[in-house]
Amino acid sequence: MPRDTLTGSRIRERRVMRGVKQADLAKRAGISASYLNLIEHNRRRIGGKLLLDIAAVLEVEPTMLSEGAEATLIATLREAASDGPQAGAEIDRVEEFAGRFPGWAQLLSDARGRIAALERTVETLTDRMTHDPHLAASLHEMLSTVTAIHSAASILAEPGDVDPEWQARFHRNIHEDSERLAETSRGLVTYLEADSDAATELGVPQEELDSTLEEAGHHIPELEEGAPAEEAVMRLGRGLSKTARSLLEVWLRRYASDAAALPLAVLRDALSEYGPDPAALARALGPDPARVMRRLAAMPPEVLAEPVGLAICDASGVLSYRKPLPEFPMPRFGAACPLWPLYRALNRPWVVLSLPVVQPGRHETRFQAEAIATPIGGVAVNADPLFEAHMLIRPLPPQGGPPAVPLPVGAACRICPRQQCEGRREPSVLAGV
């Protein structure tokens, strides 16, 4: 990895260390905050006079920004060391190691990334194998067919003569059941060998909706420009089941309403000043925090460089929308972790809960979770309101002083290795990992 590709990361690290806001640094350097945001996330190269100006504002030598230690690589090595504290890695010498042996350092970093990807795949497949309705139905069909074959064969194997007519009937039943068993087995193998997109086509409507929105990047350009929701439904709804298409239509109508109330250009300007803080953005822009959370989840990379995750549940706790992050998975089937602030918000409606959280695993990556529960529909008369909860997940921003203790949460009990948990509903398949 060339050293100059991480200049933006060094600028961001130095800016945070000095307590300079992104908007202030951009103004003093004579560029827009959005352009500086792209630079800091290594999406734009920097050099010449602009690098000199930023270095002067940050009071560092330009070479410290352009040729310093690889910030991202060193951060990855530190995380790898924290994943296995029993190894006793010399964390205080990690920069020396990365500088003297950059090839070995990059090899360790890449290996850690591959291991993390494989572990996420195992967790996803375990969740699917446990709760997938198509898989359960296929296995039930196979067991029923095997039982029928065994019953017919046991009658033929019993001592004594069997009437030729009945014998022919049993043979015919065994033949037909065997053909059905072979067909079911082939279908099951094909399903298990299919990629995730093909398997999703056989899933439930909610999963079809999740897959469609994920493929679109949760961003619908035509709705941002004021087009009617029907246009987006026509484009995205091809191939969906009738139920999934109706769910998509409801979601896109809500998206269109959110985009009209909080246009992308307005939100882009506010992000440069307040960052992706839903409470601060809601105070500045007016809409309720739940709408701001939905808009943040719909922002493209050029507007919000660091993606955010979003989970929405109804009053029963069932997830009606999910946008997971790579390091913060969300279950496709079954219930999510009961410790999520998402569910705590249902007990405290209209209160924004802002808590640092950490999921179990190798990385123990920390996130900031903001959750709020708001009523569905207008004001009810002589009736209790029905609430819906939103939870935004974003990387934990740097903060001064001692770090807050994060709330340990999981994805779902079935794939959570934390055994000592009061909220556990069922044993984990990852026990002992």
HELIX and SHEET records of a PDB file:
HELIX    1   1 ARG A    3  LEU A    6  5                                   4    
HELIX    2   2 THR A    7  ARG A   18  1                                  12    
HELIX    3   3 GLN A   22  ALA A   29  1                                   8    
HELIX    4   4 ALA A   33  GLU A   40  1                                   8    
HELIX    5   5 GLY A   48  LEU A   58  1                                  11    
HELIX    6   6 PRO A   62  SER A   66  1                                   5    
HELIX    7   7 ALA A   71  ASP A   83  1                                  13    
HELIX    8   8 PRO A   85  ALA A   87  5                                   3    
HELIX    9   9 ILE A   91  ARG A   93  5                                   3    
HELIX   10  10 VAL A   94  ARG A  100  1                                   7    
HELIX   11  11 PRO A  102  HIS A  131  1                                  30    
HELIX   12  12 PRO A  133  ALA A  157  1                                  25    
HELIX   13  13 PRO A  164  GLU A  193  1                                  30    
HELIX   14  14 SER A  196  THR A  200  1                                   5    
HELIX   15  15 PRO A  205  GLU A  215  1                                  11    
HELIX   16  16 PRO A  221  GLU A  224  1                                   4    
HELIX   17  17 ALA A  229  LEU A  236  1                                   8    
HELIX   18  18 LYS A  242  ALA A  261  1                                  20    
HELIX   19  19 LEU A  264  TYR A  274  1                                  11    
HELIX   20  20 PRO A  278  LEU A  285  1                                   8    
HELIX   21  21 PRO A  289  ALA A  297  1                                   9    
HELIX   22  22 PRO A  341  LEU A  346  1                                   6    
HELIX   23  23 CYS A  413  ILE A  415  5                                   3    
SHEET    1   A 6 LEU A 319  LYS A 323  0                                        
SHEET    2   A 6 GLY A 309  CYS A 313 -1                                        
SHEET    3   A 6 PHE A 387  PRO A 395 -1                                        
SHEET    4   A 6 ARG A 366  PRO A 375 -1                                        
SHEET    5   A 6 LEU A 353  VAL A 358 -1                                        
SHEET    6   A 6 LEU A 407  PRO A 408  1                                        
END                                                                             
